[in-house]
């Protein structure tokens, strides 16, 4: 396992070698110390010490019949604790940054989960034309924001109905058949237009356009471009930036 040489701190070789053993066992399953030494490039004496430590800590288990070792459930529990949205953010950040470097205006990427549109990544911090630097973690309206409307554009009719039921319950109100039909008509109108847009949904000075995406494991999200209302209309922003936004969204979808 390569270790960075650019760090100002000294390498902890034992930790690096221990992780190399864990990575090897994750790939091959049960393995004896000699095989681990051979395939990892770590000398046999060090391998035995690492295996003894990892075994004592509960990360690996020894099979008495042949002395082979394998990872335990403890390692699976650690892996399962890695949050999907954290992995998602690490994948989409480069594409969002590239978009802002191209168009200058800031951008947000949101996911829809549990009835909530939540911003997972943003480039407000790097854009010279920013409005709200701390948007990560903030929620946006499903029905009134460009991010939310772009997500609705990605949903099937039954999914839209379910989303609206959650929305109504969250607002302690109810949505009539007429209300649902109005939302459906709005979504169809935006689909014909080719993008979602909103003006003044969060800040009266600001408008946004957005596109949605879908990934595996039922991931649904959207990416916006945010701009001053007095500088651009949604139509003008779409004319200028929609190809770049589409490219960004397609790249994010391919990551998923």
C-alpha positions in Angstrom: 0.0 0.0 0.0 1.7 3.2 -1.1 2.2 5.9 1.5 2.3 9.6 0.6 5.8 11.2 0.8 4.4 14.8 0.7 3.2 14.7 4.3 5.1 16.7 6.9 4.5 13.9 9.4 6.6 10.7 9.6 5.0 7.6 8.3 3.6 5.1 10.8 4.9 2.0 9.0 3.2 -0.5 11.3 -0.2 1.1 10.6 0.5 1.0 6.9 1.5 -2.6 7.0 -1.5 -3.6 9.1 -3.8 -2.0 6.6 -2.0 -3.8 3.8 -2.7 -7.1 5.5 -6.4 -6.2 5.9 -6.6 -5.2 2.2 -5.0 -8.5 1.2 -7.4 -10.5 3.3 -10.3 -8.6 1.9 -9.3 -9.6 -1.6 -8.3 -13.3 -1.1 -10.3 -14.4 2.0 -8.6 -17.0 4.1 -4.8 -16.9 3.9 -1.9 -18.3 5.8 0.9 -16.1 7.2 3.4 -17.3 4.5 1.0 -16.5 1.7 0.3 -13.1 3.2 4.0 -12.4 3.5 4.6 -13.5 -0.1 1.8 -11.4 -1.6 2.2 -8.3 0.6 6.0 -8.1 0.4 6.1 -7.8 4.2 8.6 -10.1 5.9 7.2 -13.2 7.7 8.2 -12.1 11.2 6.4 -8.8 10.9 3.4 -10.5 9.4 3.1 -12.8 12.4 3.2 -9.8 14.7 0.6 -7.9 12.7 -1.7 -10.9 12.6 -1.3 -11.4 16.4 -2.3 -7.8 17.0 -5.2 -7.8 14.6 -6.5 -11.0 16.0 -6.3 -9.7 19.6 -8.3 -6.6 18.5 -11.0 -8.7 16.9 -10.4 -7.7 13.3 -9.3 -11.1 12.1 -9.8 -14.7 13.2 -7.5 -17.7 12.9 -8.6 -21.1 11.6 -7.1 -23.9 13.7 -7.1 -26.5 11.0 -4.5 -24.8 8.8 -3.5 -21.6 10.6 -5.1 -19.4 8.0 -6.6 -16.0 8.8 -9.7 -14.1 7.6 -11.5 -10.9 8.4 -14.2 -10.9 11.0 -17.7 -9.3 11.1 -16.1 -6.4 12.9 -14.5 -5.3 9.7 -17.9 -5.7 7.8 -19.5 -3.5 10.5 -16.9 -0.8 10.0 -17.4 -0.9 6.2 -21.2 -0.8 6.6 -20.9 2.3 8.8 -19.5 4.3 5.9 -22.3 6.7 4.9 -23.5 6.6 1.4 -23.8 10.3 1.2 -20.2 10.8 2.2 -19.1 8.5 -0.6 -21.5 10.3 -3.0 -19.9 13.7 -2.0 -16.4 12.5 -2.7 -17.5 11.4 -6.2 -19.4 14.4 -7.3 -17.3 17.2 -5.8 -14.7 17.2 -8.7 -17.5 17.6 -11.3 -19.2 20.4 -9.4 -15.9 22.2 -9.0 -15.2 21.8 -12.8 -18.7 23.3 -13.6 -18.0 26.4 -11.4 -14.6 26.8 -12.9 -16.2 26.9 -16.3 -19.2 29.2 -15.6 -18.0 31.1 -12.5 -21.5 31.1 -10.9 -21.9 28.8 -7.8 -23.6 25.5 -7.9 -25.2 23.1 -5.4 -25.8 19.3 -5.5 -28.7 17.9 -3.5 -30.0 14.4 -2.8 -33.6 13.5 -2.1 -34.0 11.0 0.8 -36.7 10.5 3.4 -38.8 13.2 1.9 -36.1 15.8 2.2 -34.1 17.7 -0.4 -30.7 18.2 1.3 -27.6 19.9 -0.2 -24.7 17.5 -0.1 -22.0 19.6 -1.9 -21.6 23.2 -3.0 -19.2 25.4 -4.7 -20.3 28.7 -3.1 -17.0 28.6 -1.1 -14.9 28.7 -4.3 -17.0 30.9 -6.5 -16.1 34.6 -6.7 -19.8 35.4 -7.1 -21.3 33.8 -4.1 -24.4 34.5 -2.0 -24.4 32.0 0.8 -21.1 30.3 1.7 -22.6 27.8 4.1 -25.2 25.8 2.1 -24.0 22.2 2.7 -26.5 20.5 4.9 -29.3 23.0 4.2 -32.7 21.8 3.0 -34.6 23.0 0.0 -38.3 22.9 -0.9 -39.3 20.0 -3.1 -42.1 22.1 -4.7 -40.6 25.6 -4.9 -36.8 25.3 -5.4 -35.1 24.5 -8.6 -33.3 21.6 -6.9 -36.6 20.2 -5.7 -38.4 20.6 -9.0 -35.5 19.0 -10.9 -35.8 16.0 -8.6 -39.6 15.8 -9.2 -38.8 15.7 -13.0 -36.9 12.5 -12.4 -39.7 10.7 -10.5 -42.3 8.4 -11.9 -46.0 9.3 -11.4 -46.3 6.9 -8.4 -43.1 8.3 -6.9 -44.4 11.8 -7.3 -47.6 10.9 -5.4 -45.6 9.3 -2.6 -43.3 12.4 -2.4 -46.3 14.7 -2.2 -47.9 12.6 0.5 -44.7 12.9 2.5 -44.6 16.7 1.8 -48.2 17.1 3.0 -47.6 15.1 6.2 -44.5 17.1 6.9 -46.4 20.4 6.6 -49.3 19.0 8.7 -51.6 19.7 5.9 -53.1 17.8 3.0 -52.9 18.0 -0.7 -56.1 17.7 -2.7 -56.4 15.9 -6.0 -56.3 19.3 -7.6 -53.1 20.2 -5.8 -51.4 17.1 -7.0 -52.6 17.7 -10.5 -51.2 21.2 -10.5 -47.8 19.8 -9.4 -48.0 17.2 -12.2 -48.7 19.9 -14.8 -45.8 22.0 -13.5 -43.5 19.0 -13.8 -44.6 18.2 -17.3 -44.2 21.8 -18.3 -40.6 21.8 -17.0 -39.9 18.5 -18.7 -40.9 20.1 -22.0 -38.7 23.1 -21.2 -35.8 20.8 -20.5 -34.8 22.1 -17.1 -36.2 23.3 -13.7 -36.1 26.9 -12.6 -37.1 29.0 -9.6 -36.8 32.7 -8.7 -36.5 34.0 -5.2 -37.3 30.6 -3.5 -34.5 31.0 -0.9 -33.3 34.6 -1.5 -35.3 37.3 -3.2 -32.2 38.4 -5.1 -31.4 35.0 -6.5 -32.7 32.6 -9.2 -31.5 29.1 -10.2 -31.8 26.5 -12.9 -31.3 22.8 -12.2 -31.3 19.3 -13.7 -32.0 16.1 -11.9 -30.3 12.7 -12.1 -30.9 9.1 -11.0 -28.3 6.5 -9.9 -28.3 3.0 -8.6 -29.8 2.1 -5.3 -32.7 4.5 -5.9 -30.4 7.6 -5.6 -32.2 10.7 -6.9 -30.6 14.1 -6.8 -30.1 17.4 -8.7 -27.6 20.1 -9.5 -28.3 23.7 -9.8 -26.6 26.9 -11.0 -27.4 30.0 -8.9 -27.3 33.6 -10.2 -28.5 37.1 -9.5 -32.0 37.8 -10.8 -31.0 41.3 -11.9 -28.1 39.8 -14.0 -29.8 36.8 -15.7 -33.2 35.4 -16.3 -33.7 31.7 -16.0 -34.0 31.5 -19.8 -30.8 33.5 -20.4 -29.0 31.3 -17.9 -30.2 28.1 -19.6 -29.2 29.4 -23.0 -25.7 30.2 -21.6 -25.0 27.3 -19.2 -27.4 24.4 -19.9 -24.9 22.4 -21.9 -22.3 22.7 -19.1 -24.9 21.8 -16.5 -26.0 18.7 -18.6 -22.4 17.6 -18.9 -21.9 17.9 -15.2 -25.1 15.9 -14.4 -24.2 13.2 -16.9 -20.8 12.8 -15.3 -22.3 12.6 -11.8 -24.8 10.0 -13.0 -22.1 7.9 -14.6 -20.3 7.9 -11.2 -23.3 6.3 -9.6 
